[in-house]
Amino acid sequence: MPHRHEVKVRFYELDPYGHLNHSAYIQLFETGRIEMLEQAGVALHEIEKNDFRFVVSQIETSFLKSVEAGAHLIVLTEVLEIRRASSLWWQQIIDESDVVATQRARIAITNSSGKPIRAPREIIEAITPFLSGIKTDE
């Protein structure tokens, strides 16, 4: 089941044309992932203490509909697959009736030196409720 995170578009997130700036979408997707992890009990500052990091290694974003100031949006976040040292995430931003943007993100798990490492069992178990059921590779 996807995680839901509600946001409101602020004026400082707009481009010169009065639409949500493309870079703001990326930040909203990032916030959606962080909020999902926190709800799962995987706070980034806590896993860093155990020498684990989530690192975005690839993103593919599609901008489908413009958004203006004051719009109320929902960021939906789910995990498509979990591999030994990475996972694939799917996200959508929706307004009242439409999908306005989508993003696939490959997220690596590394140590503090940036070396890819096997995902700890407790992290896999914590994010499993947000797994879409497509594939896991442990």
Phi, psi and omega in degrees: 000130181293148172281143179245132176226120182269140179219160174238133181287128181257156185300327182286353177267002185270153174272179181299346182264002178085014179249156176304124182293143182304325180291333178291327176301316181300318178294322178295320177297319178299315179299320178300318179294317181295317179296321177297314179299317179297319177297328179282355180086021181243073179288132184302320180294333179282318181290333176298324178298334179261016176067035174239146175220147168262123184234125177289121179254342179198138172225148174227113186244137174242129178258114190255333185206139179286154182229140182248169180305142177087351180296142175261123185239159174235128175262118177259132184226131174215161180258126180275321180206155176235125175247183183304312185235016178203171175214158179244128184243147176237132181225150175224146169248127181238149172257207184300329186221348188226157169280125181259338178198152175227158178208134169253133181228129172268123183244118178273153171249123183230170168271182184293346176271356179091005179280127177301137180224161179295137178295128178296144181308318183295328177288316178301314180297323182292323183267353180305323178301340180259008180280131183285348179092009182287307184195141167229145179227097182260000000 
